[in-house]
């Protein structure tokens, strides 16, 4: 899960930069584990963010593969 943002320029506070970086790191780890078959993606929310063109999903739910 990560905060919604429309661009890096919205992350000017020092704590916000740390949150953005850590969310990106976790995202890479989870995406890699899903690609390797360790995790299975179950759901994404929101599937559509109506008021912005460049905001991605704010959460991805995974299940540990058996």
N, C-alpha and C positions, 0 to 999 in steps of 0.2 A: 504494500500500500504506500502511496506517496501523495504529497500535497499536489493539488492542481495548480498549474502555472501556464502562462501563455508565452513565456520566454525567460531566458537567463537574466535579463535586465530587471526583472521583478524580484530578484533574489539579492538585494543589496546589503541587507543586514548580515553581520557575521554569523549569527546562529542559523539564519536561513540558508546561507551558502553551505554550511556543514550538513544541514538536513538534505539539501539537494544532492550533494556529493554522496552521502551515505545511501540515500534512496537509489541512486544510480548504481552504486556498487552492489547492493543487494539485488537489484533488478538483473544485473549481469549474471550473478551467481545462480539465481533462480531460473533464468532463461537457459543457461548452460545445462543445469540439471534436468530441465524439461527436454532439451534436445538430446541429452544422453539417456533418456528413459528412466531417470531416477524419480522424476515427478511427472504427473499428468495434469494438464490445465483443465480445471473444472468450470470456471466461470470468470467473466470479466465485467466490471461495473465502473462507471456507467458505460453501456455499449455505445452510446451516442451523447455527446456533450453539445447541446443545441446552440449556444451563443458564441462559440469560438471555433475557428477553423483549424487551430493547431494544438489543441489540448488532447492528450492521449488518455487512455483509461487510467482511472485513479486507483484501481485495485485489481489484482488477479488472484484468484483462488486456485491453489494447487492441492493435489492429493498425492501422497507418497505412493509410487508404483510398487506393485508386489513382485 
